[in-house]
Amino acid sequence: MRVRVRFFASYAEAFGRQEMGLDLEAGASVADCVAAIRADPAASRLPPSPLVAVNQRYARPETPLAEGDEVALIPPVAGG
Amino acid sequence: MPAYLTDRLLDPTALVESVASPGCGATSLFLGTVRRAPEDGDLEGIEYSAYPEMAEAEFERIVAEARERWPEACIALRHRTGYIAVGEASVAIAVASPHRAQAYDCSRYLIEETKKRVPIWKKERFASGAAEWVEPMHV
């Protein structure tokens, strides 16, 4: 299955892009997706357990993904 | 929509007017402004960026939670994005309610949850041309 990965703020700078498509095995979880993203050398910038949102909602590592999901890596938020 | 992002200058007076109603005897207005602390050197302003679709979804969830806790509160929240100079407001929250306790408590809840959960990021811009991401402690 294919998911859309989005990067923001400091992560977008580190990866040099704002999004990418990623092919994962059926039944893959958020943790599997993060592991696949770590294949990119820029991922050394990521903390051990980065915050992840799936379809605009915070998700846990074990959250299962589905075809077409939007997976966002969320740097530590700093609004206000 | 009671809470959203905007790239325009915030207008506290308009925000207060938007929550006014005859049954409300208390209105709380909170403004968060870009500050320069002594250790910030020649900081000129902060560039705010967001994940807009999720920020608005998260704002909706926060407002829904606040309404559950303070059903009589009237809520308006604006968070600015883009470059904001020191001294200008980045966030404005107006809450009107029959009595002051709900207005204060609800306003406090909205700003605390916004800072914790809404995907917004800051990059400090200095007169020297330097720029740095603001990274709070990892959670």
Backbone of each chain as ProteinMPNN parsed JSONL, in Angstrom:
{"seq_chain_A": "MRVRVRFFASYAEAFGRQEMGLDLEAGASVADCVAAIRADPAASRLPPSPLVAVNQRYARPETPLAEGDEVALIPPVAGG", "coords_chain_A": {"N_chain_A": [[0.856, -1.199, 0.0], [0.293, 2.34, -0.448], [1.387, 5.3, 1.13], [1.102, 8.804, 1.963], [3.656, 10.812, 2.982], [4.283, 13.509, 5.106], [6.34, 16.332, 5.823], [7.291, 18.822, 8.179], [8.322, 22.169, 9.106], [11.282, 22.134, 11.023], [11.835, 19.502, 10.348], [11.14, 19.346, 7.649], [13.095, 20.939, 6.59], [15.378, 19.427, 7.262], [14.956, 17.074, 5.777], [14.848, 18.137, 3.308], [12.598, 18.37, 1.774], [8.986, 18.521, 1.469], [7.165, 16.531, 1.336], [6.609, 13.024, 0.623], [6.012, 10.0, -1.235], [5.372, 6.718, -0.009], [5.959, 3.27, -0.085], [4.482, 0.649, 1.602], [4.18, -2.477, 3.381], [1.079, -4.271, 3.355], [-0.981, -3.766, 6.176], [0.885, -2.463, 7.673], [2.174, -0.494, 10.405], [2.193, 2.708, 12.165], [4.7, 2.77, 13.41], [6.155, 1.056, 11.73], [6.156, 2.586, 9.443], [7.634, 4.829, 10.254], [10.051, 3.548, 10.675], [10.685, 2.875, 8.045], [11.016, 5.415, 6.974], [13.303, 6.117, 8.245], [15.303, 5.07, 6.716], [16.27, 7.04, 5.15], [19.08, 9.174, 5.07], [18.773, 11.711, 6.218], [17.144, 11.297, 8.327], [18.46, 11.091, 10.699], [18.099, 13.299, 12.106], [15.734, 13.002, 13.411], [13.972, 12.526, 16.532], [14.109, 9.744, 18.932], [11.465, 8.729, 19.247], [9.462, 10.07, 17.254], [6.757, 12.468, 17.141], [3.749, 11.572, 15.578], [1.212, 12.12, 13.172], [-1.784, 10.817, 11.847], [-3.795, 11.261, 9.134], [-4.431, 13.883, 10.035], [-4.627, 13.63, 12.812], [-3.252, 12.939, 16.029], [-1.303, 10.007, 16.424], [-0.614, 6.674, 17.64], [2.371, 4.586, 17.934], [1.593, 1.975, 17.322], [-0.644, 2.248, 15.776], [-2.561, 1.173, 13.03], [-2.007, 1.508, 9.491], [-3.592, 2.637, 6.435], [-4.195, 2.258, 2.903], [-3.425, 5.181, 1.113], [-3.359, 6.869, 3.307], [-2.53, 9.875, 5.105], [0.439, 10.57, 6.484], [1.976, 12.352, 8.944], [4.982, 13.736, 10.086], [5.607, 15.2, 13.09], [7.276, 17.868, 14.296], [8.451, 18.936, 17.613], [5.868, 20.835, 18.991], [5.272, 24.404, 18.972], [3.494, 26.507, 19.386], [1.575, 29.536, 20.102]], "CA_chain_A": [[0.0, 0.0, 0.0], [1.082, 3.562, -0.546], [0.943, 6.393, 1.994], [1.729, 10.095, 1.697], [4.349, 11.269, 4.194], [4.512, 14.972, 5.078], [7.329, 16.873, 6.763], [7.053, 20.229, 8.484], [9.253, 22.981, 9.9], [12.687, 21.696, 11.041], [11.952, 18.211, 9.66], [11.106, 19.614, 6.207], [14.437, 21.439, 6.261], [16.332, 18.323, 7.359], [14.738, 16.126, 4.682], [14.95, 18.851, 2.04], [11.335, 18.282, 1.042], [7.808, 18.627, 2.335], [6.394, 15.29, 1.326], [7.04, 11.951, -0.271], [5.179, 8.795, -1.205], [6.118, 5.603, 0.579], [5.267, 1.986, -0.232], [4.596, -0.179, 2.807], [3.425, -3.727, 3.288], [-0.281, -4.219, 3.898], [-1.006, -4.0, 7.623], [1.971, -1.733, 8.342], [1.756, 0.441, 11.454], [2.94, 3.965, 12.223], [6.098, 2.452, 13.736], [6.772, 0.508, 10.509], [6.321, 3.714, 8.524], [8.766, 5.618, 10.759], [11.254, 2.745, 10.416], [10.985, 3.007, 6.608], [11.504, 6.786, 6.768], [14.667, 6.175, 8.794], [16.269, 4.659, 5.681], [16.826, 8.285, 4.602], [20.125, 9.681, 5.98], [18.303, 12.908, 6.917], [16.347, 10.888, 9.488], [19.246, 11.171, 11.936], [17.573, 14.486, 12.763], [14.504, 12.663, 14.144], [14.137, 11.963, 17.879], [13.851, 8.3, 18.97], [10.036, 8.464, 18.989], [8.867, 11.334, 16.802], [5.298, 12.567, 17.133], [3.21, 11.281, 14.249], [-0.235, 12.267, 13.004], [-2.342, 10.117, 10.687], [-5.008, 11.953, 8.695], [-4.633, 15.076, 10.864], [-4.885, 13.313, 14.224], [-2.102, 12.276, 16.635], [-1.445, 8.553, 16.374], [0.359, 5.901, 18.413], [3.222, 3.762, 17.067], [0.927, 0.739, 16.893], [-1.798, 2.558, 14.913], [-2.413, 0.588, 11.695], [-2.187, 2.444, 8.377], [-4.374, 2.137, 5.298], [-3.868, 2.835, 1.599], [-3.795, 6.582, 0.911], [-3.289, 7.662, 4.544], [-1.563, 10.971, 5.195], [1.233, 10.388, 7.706], [2.785, 13.564, 9.128], [5.95, 13.762, 11.189], [5.331, 16.471, 13.752], [8.32, 18.34, 15.224], [7.873, 19.446, 18.857], [5.079, 22.012, 18.632], [5.736, 25.607, 19.679], [2.562, 27.606, 19.112], [1.293, 30.485, 21.179]], "C_chain_A": [[0.886, 1.241, 0.0], [0.499, 4.619, 0.396], [1.675, 7.665, 1.578], [2.353, 10.57, 3.004], [4.597, 12.765, 4.063], [5.487, 15.38, 6.175], [7.042, 18.355, 6.977], [8.235, 20.843, 9.219], [10.673, 22.409, 9.852], [12.857, 20.353, 10.328], [11.953, 18.419, 8.141], [12.469, 20.124, 5.752], [15.437, 20.292, 6.246], [16.196, 17.367, 6.178], [14.834, 16.796, 3.304], [13.706, 18.723, 1.176], [10.181, 18.298, 2.027], [6.955, 17.372, 2.315], [7.039, 14.253, 0.439], [6.022, 10.821, -0.19], [6.018, 7.653, -0.671], [5.286, 4.333, 0.397], [5.54, 1.128, 0.997], [3.824, -1.47, 2.59], [2.044, -3.544, 3.887], [-0.217, -4.524, 5.394], [0.087, -3.261, 8.378], [1.396, -0.738, 9.349], [2.537, 1.746, 11.311], [4.42, 3.691, 12.491], [6.829, 1.892, 12.514], [7.073, 1.634, 9.522], [7.528, 4.561, 8.958], [10.071, 4.87, 10.49], [11.665, 2.874, 8.951], [11.557, 4.391, 6.31], [12.959, 6.892, 7.239], [15.729, 5.675, 7.808], [16.934, 5.885, 5.056], [17.876, 8.828, 5.574], [19.677, 10.919, 6.78], [17.549, 12.553, 8.194], [17.148, 10.889, 10.782], [18.785, 12.369, 12.766], [16.352, 14.174, 13.647], [14.82, 12.171, 15.548], [13.794, 10.467, 17.859], [12.382, 7.943, 18.69], [9.364, 9.741, 18.522], [7.344, 11.297, 16.915], [4.825, 12.346, 15.701], [1.707, 11.532, 14.265], [-0.646, 11.486, 11.76], [-3.673, 10.778, 10.361], [-5.41, 13.053, 9.679], [-5.018, 14.789, 12.318], [-3.666, 12.589, 14.791], [-2.356, 10.771, 16.712], [-0.359, 7.901, 17.217], [1.193, 5.05, 17.455], [2.49, 2.528, 16.523], [-0.289, 0.983, 15.99], [-1.59, 1.959, 13.522], [-2.685, 1.641, 10.606], [-3.001, 1.782, 7.274], [-3.918, 2.865, 4.036], [-4.325, 4.304, 1.547], [-3.728, 7.444, 2.162], [-2.262, 8.788, 4.409], [-0.86, 10.848, 6.543], [2.134, 11.608, 7.85], [3.728, 13.382, 10.301], [5.906, 15.15, 11.804], [6.505, 16.851, 14.665], [7.67, 18.846, 16.515], [7.149, 20.762, 18.59], [5.449, 23.192, 19.528], [4.808, 26.781, 19.424], [2.404, 28.527, 20.305], [2.106, 31.748, 21.023]], "O_chain_A": [[2.053, 1.201, 0.389], [-0.715, 4.813, 0.457], [2.722, 7.616, 0.932], [1.662, 10.713, 4.013], [5.067, 13.232, 3.026], [5.465, 14.854, 7.288], [6.603, 19.052, 6.061], [9.03, 20.153, 9.856], [11.218, 22.214, 8.766], [13.917, 20.092, 9.759], [12.688, 17.738, 7.426], [12.939, 19.785, 4.666], [16.252, 20.187, 5.329], [17.198, 16.9, 5.637], [14.894, 16.123, 2.274], [13.765, 18.948, -0.033], [10.355, 18.118, 3.232], [6.112, 17.178, 3.191], [7.9, 14.559, -0.385], [5.276, 10.699, 0.782], [7.234, 7.623, -0.86], [4.088, 4.309, 0.679], [6.691, 0.913, 1.378], [2.94, -1.552, 1.737], [1.859, -2.758, 4.816], [0.507, -5.422, 5.825], [0.208, -3.411, 9.594], [0.296, -0.213, 9.177], [3.417, 1.875, 10.46], [5.291, 4.304, 11.875], [7.995, 2.216, 12.289], [8.107, 1.635, 8.854], [8.343, 4.96, 8.125], [11.076, 5.478, 10.121], [12.854, 2.97, 8.645], [12.47, 4.529, 5.496], [13.743, 7.666, 6.689], [16.925, 5.842, 8.049], [18.027, 5.787, 4.499], [17.608, 8.937, 6.77], [20.152, 11.141, 7.894], [17.339, 13.412, 9.049], [16.578, 10.707, 11.857], [19.045, 12.446, 13.967], [15.982, 14.966, 14.513], [15.817, 11.478, 15.751], [13.245, 9.976, 16.873], [12.096, 6.976, 17.983], [8.748, 10.435, 19.331], [6.724, 10.24, 16.8], [5.411, 12.857, 14.747], [1.017, 11.206, 15.231], [0.055, 11.494, 10.748], [-4.567, 10.847, 11.205], [-6.564, 13.145, 10.099], [-5.659, 15.613, 12.97], [-3.099, 11.722, 14.126], [-3.46, 10.322, 17.019], [0.684, 8.501, 17.477], [0.793, 4.813, 16.315], [2.742, 2.094, 15.398], [-0.894, 0.031, 15.496], [-0.559, 2.203, 12.895], [-3.497, 2.546, 10.794], [-3.092, 0.558, 7.185], [-3.332, 3.945, 4.101], [-5.463, 4.622, 1.892], [-4.012, 8.64, 2.094], [-1.266, 8.663, 3.697], [-1.475, 11.0, 7.599], [2.964, 11.873, 6.98], [3.326, 12.931, 11.374], [6.138, 16.151, 11.125], [6.706, 16.217, 15.701], [6.478, 19.153, 16.526], [7.729, 21.694, 18.034], [5.875, 23.02, 20.67], [5.26, 27.914, 19.265], [3.006, 28.331, 21.361], [1.995, 32.659, 21.843]]}, "seq_chain_B": "MPAYLTDRLLDPTALVESVASPGCGATSLFLGTVRRAPEDGDLEGIEYSAYPEMAEAEFERIVAEARERWPEACIALRHRTGYIAVGEASVAIAVASPHRAQAYDCSRYLIEETKKRVPIWKKERFASGAAEWVEPMHV", "coords_chain_B": {"N_chain_B": [[-16.643, 29.523, 12.312], [-15.053, 29.01, 15.358], [-12.312, 29.008, 16.003], [-9.296, 29.635, 14.407], [-6.518, 29.722, 11.995], [-4.719, 32.587, 10.854], [-3.277, 34.864, 8.48], [-3.205, 37.466, 8.933], [-2.942, 40.664, 10.665], [-3.824, 40.619, 14.111], [-6.979, 41.436, 15.563], [-7.944, 42.544, 18.425], [-10.157, 43.969, 19.467], [-12.259, 43.499, 17.661], [-12.454, 40.78, 18.026], [-13.309, 40.535, 20.686], [-15.784, 41.777, 20.435], [-17.034, 39.879, 18.872], [-17.707, 37.818, 20.566], [-19.45, 38.845, 22.359], [-22.467, 38.994, 24.284], [-25.82, 39.575, 25.503], [-26.317, 38.024, 27.786], [-23.912, 37.568, 28.957], [-21.715, 38.406, 31.471], [-19.042, 38.59, 31.809], [-15.977, 38.96, 30.21], [-13.079, 37.591, 28.932], [-9.962, 38.493, 27.668], [-7.235, 37.233, 26.079], [-3.915, 37.831, 25.082], [-1.198, 36.671, 23.295], [2.054, 37.672, 22.85], [4.861, 38.298, 20.696], [7.973, 38.095, 22.169], [11.051, 39.612, 23.306], [13.5, 38.358, 25.118], [16.076, 39.105, 27.574], [18.232, 37.358, 26.987], [17.875, 36.899, 24.338], [19.214, 38.452, 22.537], [19.657, 40.075, 19.455], [17.083, 39.572, 18.521], [14.499, 39.911, 16.179], [12.01, 39.14, 15.333], [9.523, 36.526, 14.849], [9.047, 33.766, 12.762], [6.17, 32.143, 12.019], [4.987, 28.907, 11.336], [2.736, 26.363, 10.116], [0.887, 23.262, 10.179], [-1.602, 23.379, 8.373], [-4.149, 22.072, 7.872], [-4.306, 20.164, 9.902], [-3.94, 21.763, 12.152], [-6.298, 23.249, 12.208], [-8.133, 21.215, 12.583], [-7.344, 20.293, 15.078], [-7.768, 22.573, 16.615], [-10.562, 22.604, 16.458], [-11.159, 20.314, 17.933], [-10.181, 21.044, 20.448], [-11.769, 23.26, 21.069], [-14.247, 21.996, 21.166], [-13.902, 20.361, 23.406], [-13.588, 22.334, 25.354], [-16.087, 23.508, 25.276], [-17.621, 21.497, 26.261], [-16.809, 21.454, 28.885], [-17.302, 24.074, 29.741], [-20.159, 25.002, 29.147], [-21.555, 27.379, 28.782], [-19.871, 29.205, 27.722], [-18.723, 31.567, 25.302], [-16.675, 31.42, 22.555], [-13.749, 32.663, 20.931], [-10.942, 32.323, 18.932], [-7.828, 33.189, 17.55], [-4.982, 32.389, 15.685], [-2.016, 33.664, 14.562], [-0.058, 33.292, 11.558], [3.053, 33.253, 9.684], [5.464, 35.97, 9.343], [6.081, 37.597, 12.392], [6.599, 40.491, 14.15], [8.603, 41.434, 17.024], [6.685, 42.317, 19.825], [4.254, 42.316, 18.554], [1.037, 40.647, 18.38], [0.688, 37.116, 18.466], [-1.209, 35.299, 19.069], [-4.659, 35.385, 19.911], [-7.273, 35.273, 22.225], [-10.624, 35.309, 22.974], [-13.049, 35.025, 25.446], [-16.332, 34.859, 26.434], [-18.63, 34.761, 29.125], [-21.307, 33.985, 31.472], [-20.337, 34.494, 34.098], [-17.208, 35.475, 35.721], [-15.401, 33.389, 36.465], [-15.698, 31.129, 34.758], [-14.951, 32.292, 32.34], [-12.241, 33.01, 32.702], [-11.128, 30.447, 33.325], [-11.76, 28.891, 31.09], [-10.458, 30.288, 29.048], [-7.815, 29.964, 29.844], [-7.565, 27.194, 29.589], [-7.841, 26.936, 26.808], [-5.527, 28.279, 25.774], [-3.441, 26.806, 26.939], [-3.849, 24.18, 25.926], [-3.635, 24.702, 23.221], [-0.931, 25.427, 22.983], [0.248, 23.019, 23.665], [-0.687, 21.122, 21.798], [-1.416, 21.987, 19.162], [-0.295, 21.886, 15.841], [2.022, 23.974, 15.273], [4.825, 25.948, 14.483], [7.843, 27.712, 15.397], [10.241, 29.973, 14.084], [12.966, 31.724, 15.018], [13.991, 34.975, 14.126], [16.838, 36.902, 13.591], [18.474, 40.155, 13.796], [20.986, 39.991, 12.718], [20.673, 38.285, 10.646], [20.689, 35.668, 11.2], [18.865, 32.615, 11.877], [16.766, 30.57, 13.837], [15.25, 27.504, 14.8], [12.685, 27.182, 17.211], [12.757, 24.938, 19.742], [10.948, 23.273, 21.889], [11.157, 21.25, 24.912], [11.389, 17.811, 24.137], [8.496, 15.774, 23.92]], "CA_chain_B": [[-15.592, 28.75, 12.988], [-14.598, 29.793, 16.512], [-10.852, 29.069, 16.173], [-8.585, 29.332, 13.171], [-5.259, 30.394, 11.676], [-4.851, 33.716, 9.937], [-1.976, 35.505, 8.222], [-3.402, 38.908, 9.098], [-2.79, 41.287, 11.985], [-4.966, 40.268, 14.957], [-7.778, 42.593, 15.972], [-8.559, 42.142, 19.702], [-11.471, 44.602, 19.665], [-13.242, 42.751, 16.861], [-12.598, 39.446, 18.626], [-14.154, 40.718, 21.876], [-17.161, 42.048, 19.963], [-17.614, 38.671, 18.272], [-18.215, 36.89, 21.597], [-20.339, 39.571, 23.286], [-23.908, 38.733, 24.246], [-26.45, 40.208, 26.672], [-26.288, 37.149, 28.957], [-22.544, 37.383, 29.443], [-21.248, 39.512, 32.293], [-17.586, 38.541, 31.938], [-15.237, 38.647, 28.986], [-11.636, 37.528, 29.132], [-9.188, 38.598, 26.432], [-5.821, 36.869, 26.243], [-3.051, 38.06, 23.928], [0.184, 36.206, 23.381], [2.831, 38.52, 21.944], [6.253, 37.895, 20.467], [8.796, 38.845, 23.108], [12.502, 39.493, 23.229], [14.065, 38.263, 26.465], [17.459, 39.617, 27.575], [19.155, 36.405, 26.363], [17.535, 36.727, 22.921], [20.092, 39.27, 21.693], [19.054, 40.995, 18.484], [15.868, 38.976, 17.947], [13.602, 40.918, 15.579], [10.659, 38.617, 15.174], [9.412, 35.076, 14.731], [8.289, 33.255, 11.619], [5.31, 31.039, 12.452], [4.449, 28.06, 10.277], [1.776, 25.403, 10.671], [0.289, 22.196, 9.355], [-2.885, 24.077, 8.503], [-5.338, 21.208, 7.956], [-4.373, 19.539, 11.223], [-4.102, 22.813, 13.166], [-7.709, 23.598, 12.321], [-8.822, 20.053, 13.156], [-6.994, 20.263, 16.502], [-8.526, 23.685, 17.219], [-11.958, 22.183, 16.599], [-11.258, 19.355, 19.048], [-9.951, 21.773, 21.704], [-12.962, 24.071, 21.337], [-15.323, 21.071, 21.561], [-13.629, 19.968, 24.804], [-13.848, 23.503, 26.208], [-17.545, 23.72, 25.347], [-18.179, 20.471, 27.126], [-16.516, 21.826, 30.273], [-17.904, 25.379, 30.04], [-21.179, 25.06, 28.083], [-22.103, 28.727, 28.561], [-18.828, 30.099, 27.206], [-18.638, 31.94, 23.883], [-15.229, 31.331, 22.318], [-13.137, 33.059, 19.656], [-9.48, 32.184, 19.027], [-7.112, 33.358, 16.276], [-3.535, 32.256, 15.775], [-1.425, 34.22, 13.349], [1.121, 32.626, 10.993], [3.89, 34.165, 8.907], [6.433, 36.707, 10.156], [5.482, 38.474, 13.397], [7.661, 41.263, 14.791], [8.567, 41.56, 18.484], [5.674, 43.267, 20.278], [2.957, 42.051, 17.925], [0.358, 39.467, 18.923], [0.664, 35.902, 17.654], [-2.446, 34.57, 19.382], [-5.66, 36.155, 20.658], [-8.394, 34.423, 22.661], [-11.679, 35.998, 23.712], [-14.077, 34.133, 25.986], [-17.376, 35.54, 27.199], [-19.487, 33.827, 29.858], [-22.116, 34.726, 32.435], [-19.525, 34.93, 35.243], [-15.785, 35.551, 35.37], [-14.603, 32.174, 36.692], [-15.707, 30.31, 33.536], [-14.21, 32.983, 31.274], [-10.806, 32.837, 32.969], [-10.724, 29.038, 33.264], [-11.885, 28.423, 29.709], [-9.389, 30.943, 28.29], [-6.564, 29.308, 30.237], [-7.576, 25.869, 28.966], [-7.621, 27.082, 25.363], [-4.134, 28.611, 25.438], [-2.551, 25.7, 27.331], [-4.005, 23.065, 24.979], [-3.1, 25.173, 21.931], [0.532, 25.344, 23.023], [0.652, 21.616, 23.767], [-1.183, 20.182, 20.783], [-1.672, 22.459, 17.798], [0.965, 21.829, 15.091], [2.52, 25.288, 14.87], [6.254, 26.017, 14.813], [8.427, 29.057, 15.369], [11.643, 30.153, 13.745], [13.381, 33.058, 15.451], [14.795, 35.716, 13.134], [17.685, 37.897, 14.254], [18.916, 41.264, 12.946], [22.214, 39.556, 12.044], [20.332, 37.404, 9.536], [20.599, 34.296, 11.71], [17.512, 32.101, 12.113], [16.817, 29.335, 14.633], [13.968, 26.89, 15.212], [12.426, 27.088, 18.65], [12.452, 23.536, 20.016], [10.694, 23.011, 23.3], [11.58, 19.913, 25.341], [10.642, 16.751, 23.455], [7.499, 15.136, 24.791]], "C_chain_B": [[-15.014, 29.553, 14.153], [-13.087, 29.945, 16.607], [-10.184, 28.76, 14.85], [-7.287, 30.112, 13.04], [-5.551, 31.574, 10.755], [-3.461, 34.287, 9.669], [-2.092, 37.019, 8.373], [-3.126, 39.354, 10.532], [-4.016, 40.94, 12.826], [-5.659, 41.532, 15.441], [-8.537, 42.234, 17.253], [-9.946, 42.736, 19.904], [-12.557, 43.842, 18.909], [-13.507, 41.379, 17.473], [-13.523, 39.513, 19.851], [-15.606, 40.954, 21.452], [-17.823, 40.778, 19.455], [-18.151, 37.69, 19.318], [-19.223, 37.556, 22.546], [-21.777, 39.087, 23.155], [-24.519, 39.253, 25.541], [-26.378, 39.345, 27.935], [-24.913, 36.972, 29.572], [-22.062, 38.605, 30.198], [-19.739, 39.55, 32.426], [-16.975, 38.21, 30.579], [-13.756, 38.679, 29.304], [-10.97, 37.624, 27.773], [-7.745, 38.252, 26.753], [-5.078, 37.172, 24.956], [-1.694, 37.469, 24.222], [0.977, 37.034, 22.38], [4.255, 38.002, 21.817], [7.138, 38.758, 21.352], [10.278, 38.653, 22.82], [13.029, 39.511, 24.652], [15.514, 38.766, 26.412], [18.427, 38.676, 26.854], [18.899, 36.217, 24.863], [18.355, 37.617, 21.988], [19.321, 40.178, 20.756], [17.846, 40.377, 17.783], [14.939, 40.072, 17.425], [12.163, 40.441, 15.486], [10.7, 37.111, 15.017], [8.563, 34.737, 13.517], [7.486, 32.048, 12.116], [4.866, 30.24, 11.236], [3.569, 26.997, 10.915], [1.515, 24.281, 9.676], [-1.188, 22.581, 9.355], [-4.089, 23.156, 8.677], [-5.451, 20.591, 9.35], [-4.556, 20.589, 12.314], [-5.586, 23.129, 13.333], [-8.514, 22.443, 12.909], [-8.575, 20.006, 14.668], [-7.707, 21.4, 17.247], [-9.977, 23.274, 17.442], [-12.128, 21.239, 17.783], [-11.1, 20.083, 20.385], [-11.185, 22.601, 22.066], [-14.118, 23.168, 21.781], [-15.14, 20.631, 23.016], [-13.966, 21.119, 25.755], [-15.353, 23.72, 26.366], [-18.218, 22.674, 26.224], [-17.981, 20.872, 28.595], [-17.182, 23.129, 30.689], [-18.983, 25.663, 28.989], [-21.672, 26.479, 27.807], [-21.093, 29.672, 27.924], [-18.962, 30.334, 25.708], [-17.159, 32.118, 23.566], [-14.833, 31.876, 20.952], [-11.624, 33.026, 19.835], [-8.882, 32.379, 17.631], [-5.635, 33.17, 16.55], [-2.952, 32.736, 14.461], [-0.273, 33.341, 12.875], [1.852, 33.621, 10.105], [4.828, 34.913, 9.852], [5.714, 37.661, 11.111], [6.61, 39.169, 14.163], [7.497, 41.258, 16.304], [7.541, 42.639, 18.857], [4.308, 43.041, 19.666], [2.371, 40.75, 18.458], [0.404, 38.307, 17.936], [-0.623, 35.111, 17.9], [-3.369, 35.481, 20.194], [-6.832, 35.231, 20.967], [-9.386, 35.287, 23.43], [-12.695, 34.959, 24.167], [-15.062, 34.966, 26.786], [-18.229, 34.486, 27.89], [-20.287, 34.622, 30.876], [-21.283, 35.281, 33.593], [-18.038, 34.752, 34.96], [-15.007, 34.239, 35.512], [-14.537, 31.318, 35.425], [-14.86, 30.973, 32.448], [-12.711, 32.814, 31.462], [-10.372, 31.386, 32.752], [-10.734, 28.527, 31.83], [-10.759, 29.01, 28.859], [-8.054, 30.261, 28.57], [-6.454, 27.927, 29.589], [-7.231, 25.974, 27.48], [-6.167, 27.383, 25.027], [-3.201, 27.457, 25.804], [-2.636, 24.545, 26.335], [-3.456, 23.45, 23.605], [-1.59, 24.989, 21.919], [1.021, 23.894, 23.039], [0.406, 20.823, 22.492], [-1.256, 20.689, 19.359], [-0.349, 22.525, 17.021], [1.344, 23.17, 14.456], [3.971, 25.344, 15.323], [6.774, 27.434, 14.656], [9.882, 29.005, 14.917], [12.013, 31.591, 14.104], [14.249, 33.699, 14.376], [15.528, 36.864, 13.838], [18.151, 38.966, 13.261], [20.156, 40.869, 12.147], [21.93, 38.712, 10.807], [20.227, 35.955, 9.971], [19.134, 33.91, 11.946], [17.615, 30.771, 12.831], [15.434, 28.818, 14.952], [13.873, 26.911, 16.734], [11.99, 25.651, 18.92], [12.21, 23.346, 21.501], [11.158, 21.586, 23.634], [10.733, 18.87, 24.597], [9.682, 16.109, 24.429], [7.31, 13.682, 24.403]], "O_chain_B": [[-14.533, 30.668, 13.95], [-12.606, 30.898, 17.219], [-10.471, 27.734, 14.234], [-6.985, 31.011, 13.824], [-6.507, 31.554, 9.98], [-2.575, 34.207, 10.519], [-1.188, 37.761, 7.989], [-3.083, 38.553, 11.465], [-5.135, 40.963, 12.314], [-5.023, 42.555, 15.694], [-9.639, 41.689, 17.189], [-10.825, 42.073, 20.455], [-13.634, 43.575, 19.444], [-14.632, 40.88, 17.446], [-14.399, 38.666, 20.03], [-16.534, 40.398, 22.041], [-19.035, 40.612, 19.59], [-18.963, 36.825, 18.991], [-19.778, 36.9, 23.428], [-22.249, 38.804, 22.054], [-23.833, 39.363, 26.557], [-26.378, 39.88, 29.044], [-24.766, 36.301, 30.593], [-22.004, 39.705, 29.648], [-19.199, 40.44, 33.083], [-17.416, 37.287, 29.894], [-13.24, 39.647, 29.863], [-11.356, 36.927, 26.834], [-7.111, 38.892, 27.591], [-5.536, 36.822, 23.868], [-1.104, 37.732, 25.271], [0.624, 37.098, 21.202], [4.779, 37.351, 22.72], [7.075, 39.987, 21.304], [10.696, 37.683, 22.189], [13.012, 40.547, 25.316], [16.108, 38.843, 25.337], [19.347, 39.141, 26.181], [19.614, 35.47, 24.196], [18.201, 37.538, 20.769], [18.455, 40.944, 21.178], [17.611, 40.626, 16.601], [14.633, 41.032, 18.132], [11.223, 41.232, 15.551], [11.765, 36.496, 15.047], [7.513, 35.332, 13.277], [8.057, 31.059, 12.574], [4.427, 30.805, 10.234], [3.65, 26.759, 12.12], [1.879, 24.357, 8.502], [-1.941, 22.159, 10.233], [-4.952, 23.411, 9.517], [-6.542, 20.501, 9.912], [-5.253, 20.339, 13.298], [-6.077, 23.26, 14.454], [-9.47, 22.667, 13.651], [-9.487, 19.714, 15.442], [-8.187, 21.215, 18.365], [-10.554, 23.56, 18.491], [-13.095, 21.335, 18.539], [-11.805, 19.774, 21.346], [-11.597, 22.64, 23.226], [-14.883, 23.536, 22.673], [-16.111, 20.541, 23.768], [-14.549, 20.911, 26.819], [-15.833, 24.069, 27.444], [-19.248, 22.932, 26.847], [-18.857, 20.662, 29.434], [-17.582, 23.286, 31.843], [-18.772, 26.449, 28.065], [-22.158, 26.757, 26.711], [-21.423, 30.818, 27.62], [-19.275, 29.418, 24.947], [-16.467, 32.883, 24.237], [-15.483, 31.595, 19.945], [-11.088, 33.622, 20.769], [-9.367, 31.808, 16.654], [-5.094, 33.712, 17.514], [-3.341, 32.278, 13.386], [0.412, 32.718, 13.687], [1.337, 34.698, 9.808], [4.974, 34.541, 11.016], [4.849, 38.434, 10.697], [7.468, 38.51, 14.75], [6.388, 41.097, 16.813], [7.531, 43.727, 18.282], [3.304, 43.519, 20.195], [3.094, 39.869, 18.924], [0.191, 38.482, 16.736], [-1.067, 34.348, 17.041], [-2.918, 36.244, 21.049], [-7.32, 34.508, 20.099], [-9.027, 35.921, 24.422], [-13.144, 34.123, 23.383], [-14.676, 35.69, 27.704], [-18.519, 33.439, 27.311], [-19.994, 35.791, 31.125], [-21.498, 36.415, 34.021], [-17.649, 33.984, 34.08], [-14.058, 34.0, 34.765], [-13.467, 30.836, 35.053], [-14.136, 30.292, 31.721], [-11.989, 32.514, 30.511], [-9.374, 31.124, 32.081], [-9.821, 27.816, 31.409], [-10.171, 28.305, 28.039], [-7.266, 30.011, 27.658], [-5.391, 27.539, 29.105], [-6.428, 25.197, 26.963], [-5.622, 26.802, 24.089], [-2.267, 27.159, 25.058], [-1.61, 23.991, 25.942], [-2.878, 22.616, 22.909], [-1.032, 24.458, 20.959], [2.079, 23.582, 22.491], [1.198, 19.949, 22.14], [-1.167, 19.892, 18.425], [0.609, 23.144, 17.484], [1.039, 23.454, 13.298], [4.316, 24.858, 16.399], [6.234, 28.241, 13.899], [10.645, 28.122, 15.309], [11.45, 32.545, 13.568], [15.122, 33.056, 13.793], [14.938, 37.666, 14.561], [18.217, 38.726, 12.056], [20.36, 41.35, 11.033], [22.831, 38.451, 10.009], [19.743, 35.107, 9.221], [18.282, 34.766, 12.181], [18.45, 29.936, 12.483], [14.545, 29.583, 15.328], [14.856, 26.685, 17.44], [10.974, 25.198, 18.393], [13.156, 23.267, 22.285], [11.506, 20.815, 22.74], [9.522, 19.029, 24.449], [9.996, 15.918, 25.604], [6.512, 12.977, 25.02]]}, "name": "protein", "num_of_chains": 2, "seq": "MRVRVRFFASYAEAFGRQEMGLDLEAGASVADCVAAIRADPAASRLPPSPLVAVNQRYARPETPLAEGDEVALIPPVAGGMPAYLTDRLLDPTALVESVASPGCGATSLFLGTVRRAPEDGDLEGIEYSAYPEMAEAEFERIVAEARERWPEACIALRHRTGYIAVGEASVAIAVASPHRAQAYDCSRYLIEETKKRVPIWKKERFASGAAEWVEPMHV"}
